Amino acid sequence: MNELLTYLLEASICLTASLVFYRVVLSELTFFSLNRGFLLSMLAISLMIPAISIDFALFQNNGVIQEVTLPLVWVGDQVANNQNAFDLNWLQLIGGIYLLGVLFTASRLILGFFQSFNLLGKSNLLFYQNQMIAVHPDFSPASFFQYILLPEFHMDDEDQQRIILHESVHVKKKHSWDLLFLQLAKTVFWFNPLIYIYENSIREVHEFQADQGVTQSYSQSDYSRLLLRLLTAGRGWQFMNNFNQFQTKKRIIMMNKTKSQSKEKSRFLWAVPVLGLLFFAFSCDLAQVDEELEGPVLNGEKEVAVGITDLKARITDVGKDGGEIFDIVETMPNPPGGMEGWNEYLANNLSYPDQARRMGVEGTVIVRFVVNKDGSVSNAEILRGIGAGADEEAMRVVQNSPDWTPGNQRGRAVNTRMRLPIRFMLGNGEVSREPSQVKLDSPEEIEIPISN
């Protein structure tokens, strides 16, 4: 749930940046097709950027052989765990409200579709000037996918000819598909008021395009007077372009505005640094748990990603059997019972040292060890310690680990080096003898009570 809320927040920030850029830089330009393309593209990009994750470490090849790092283990007091449970409950509540909103918005969208086609089925359909026209008294002049909707039809009415031409532009440019895409986006971002402003911006561009199509055949003054006469309210649907839906004054201003000069198209290039900044901020993963924790992370039962590291890479150290020790292998070692068994082992054996509690010592201990080709664990050493008994506790847990399934390289078992980070943290900085917790920093955090 936390990942979903993070995605929604980041996507909303991207959406905000796109909308602000359009309003400030592009909205007054008369390049309506480009404006439409920009708005639709940035909406799609805003949805995609937070879902993309690129780890720049995969593109580094500095000759350093990386070691596989197990998920980070947290050891802390029950006080901290209670706070985590409180936070989790709030996340679940917010997530539940969000999902209810999605369900409600999606239901309205589906219901609107059925109602739309139901009313279309009751209308009088006719084919006129290569256009499908649906006539029904409940309609106001509008377009709906391939249909032009009219409350009544008079072949010799010149004003209606202008309206049909206007709506035919909507049909030809497939504006209803834009609006359908927007309705789907609104289902995801129903809580964000900016998505409704974004929708209005796209609808405005649609109207500008359609008005431009009419004024190529009719005078701007006559068409402007028609707009003023037809300021009537009508029934509209979410995927419709209603003829009288938007500010008539703004449409008339844009019709009479001098066309933007071609050199002003360069403004669209200004979006490139904005896009780059958003991509860098939300798609590029530069953060690491610690400087010492470089390397692939073994998460649950998932396959380990090793990036561009050469699987032939090895170091010259030797294990207890005299064989070479690999840092990266094709099949990584697996603890007994998988990661679930590893969690259970830590829960039953890992404790917060009394000395560290009394002294208020907190920090991360990193243990490096070798899983030998026979599955036994050896060569345990502290890469970074915090003292006060925490280093010894970390070493003890690793050294007493039951045999693993060894790593495999080219069809044979090999010695493999691994690292385990253990973070000792006291809840709220208090010394406590309450039962502790261990938490694995895997895609879904797991909290397990451990012995003292």
Rosetta blueprint (number, residue, H / E / L):
1 M L
2 N H
3 E H
4 L H
5 L H
6 T H
7 Y H
8 L H
9 L H
10 E H
11 A H
12 S H
13 I H
14 C H
15 L H
16 T H
17 A H
18 S H
19 L H
20 V H
21 F H
22 Y H
23 R H
24 V H
25 V H
26 L H
27 S L
28 E L
29 L L
30 T L
31 F L
32 F H
33 S H
34 L H
35 N H
36 R H
37 G H
38 F H
39 L H
40 L H
41 S H
42 M H
43 L H
44 A H
45 I H
46 S H
47 L H
48 M H
49 I H
50 P H
51 A H
52 I L
53 S L
54 I E
55 D E
56 F H
57 A H
58 L H
59 F H
60 Q L
61 N L
62 N L
63 G L
64 V L
65 I L
66 Q L
67 E L
68 V E
69 T E
70 L L
71 P L
72 L L
73 V E
74 W E
75 V E
76 G E
77 D L
78 Q H
79 V H
80 A H
81 N H
82 N H
83 Q H
84 N H
85 A H
86 F H
87 D H
88 L H
89 N H
90 W H
91 L H
92 Q H
93 L H
94 I H
95 G H
96 G H
97 I H
98 Y H
99 L H
100 L H
101 G H
102 V H
103 L H
104 F H
105 T H
106 A H
107 S H
108 R H
109 L H
110 I H
111 L H
112 G H
113 F H
114 F H
115 Q H
116 S H
117 F H
118 N H
119 L H
120 L H
121 G H
122 K H
123 S L
124 N E
125 L E
126 L E
127 F E
128 Y E
129 Q L
130 N L
131 Q E
132 M E
133 I E
134 A E
135 V E
136 H L
137 P L
138 D L
139 F E
140 S L
141 P L
142 A E
143 S E
144 F E
145 F L
146 Q L
147 Y E
148 I E
149 L E
150 L E
151 P L
152 E L
153 F L
154 H L
155 M L
156 D L
157 D L
158 E H
159 D H
160 Q H
161 Q H
162 R H
163 I H
164 I H
165 L H
166 H H
167 E H
168 S H
169 V H
170 H H
171 V H
172 K H
173 K L
174 K L
175 H H
176 S H
177 W H
178 D H
179 L H
180 L H
181 F H
182 L H
183 Q H
184 L H
185 A H
186 K H
187 T H
188 V H
189 F L
190 W L
191 F L
192 N L
193 P H
194 L H
195 I H
196 Y H
197 I H
198 Y H
199 E H
200 N H
201 S H
202 I H
203 R H
204 E H
205 V H
206 H H
207 E H
208 F H
209 Q H
210 A H
211 D H
212 Q H
213 G H
214 V H
215 T H
216 Q L
217 S L
218 Y L
219 S L
220 Q H
221 S H
222 D H
223 Y H
224 S H
225 R H
226 L H
227 L H
228 L H
229 R H
230 L L
231 L L
232 T L
233 A L
234 G L
235 R E
236 G L
237 W L
238 Q L
239 F L
240 M L
241 N E
242 N E
243 F L
244 N L
245 Q L
246 F L
247 Q L
248 T H
249 K H
250 K H
251 R H
252 I H
253 I H
254 M H
255 M H
256 N H
257 K L
258 T L
259 K L
260 S L
261 Q L
262 S H
263 K H
264 E H
265 K H
266 S H
267 R H
268 F H
269 L H
270 W H
271 A H
272 V H
273 P H
274 V H
275 L H
276 G H
277 L H
278 L H
279 F H
280 F H
281 A H
282 F H
283 S H
284 C E
285 D E
286 L L
287 A L
288 Q L
289 V L
290 D L
291 E H
292 E H
293 L H
294 E L
295 G L
296 P L
297 V E
298 L L
299 N L
300 G L
301 E L
302 K L
303 E L
304 V L
305 A L
306 V L
307 G L
308 I L
309 T L
310 D L
311 L L
312 K L
313 A L
314 R L
315 I L
316 T L
317 D L
318 V E
319 G L
320 K L
321 D L
322 G L
323 G L
324 E E
325 I E
326 F E
327 D L
328 I L
329 V L
330 E L
331 T E
332 M L
333 P L
334 N E
335 P L
336 P L
337 G L
338 G H
339 M H
340 E H
341 G H
342 W H
343 N H
344 E H
345 Y H
346 L H
347 A H
348 N H
349 N H
350 L L
351 S L
352 Y L
353 P L
354 D H
355 Q H
356 A H
357 R H
358 R H
359 M H
360 G L
361 V L
362 E L
363 G E
364 T E
365 V E
366 I E
367 V E
368 R E
369 F E
370 V E
371 V E
372 N L
373 K L
374 D L
375 G L
376 S L
377 V E
378 S E
379 N E
380 A E
381 E E
382 I E
383 L E
384 R E
385 G L
386 I L
387 G L
388 A L
389 G L
390 A H
391 D H
392 E H
393 E H
394 A H
395 M H
396 R H
397 V H
398 V H
399 Q H
400 N L
401 S L
402 P L
403 D L
404 W L
405 T E
406 P L
407 G E
408 N E
409 Q E
410 R L
411 G L
412 R E
413 A E
414 V E
415 N E
416 T E
417 R E
418 M E
419 R E
420 L E
421 P E
422 I E
423 R E
424 F E
425 M E
426 L L
427 G H
428 N H
429 G H
430 E L
431 V L
432 S L
433 R L
434 E L
435 P L
436 S E
437 Q E
438 V E
439 K E
440 L E
441 D L
442 S L
443 P L
444 E L
445 E L
446 I E
447 E E
448 I E
449 P E
450 I E
451 S L
452 N L
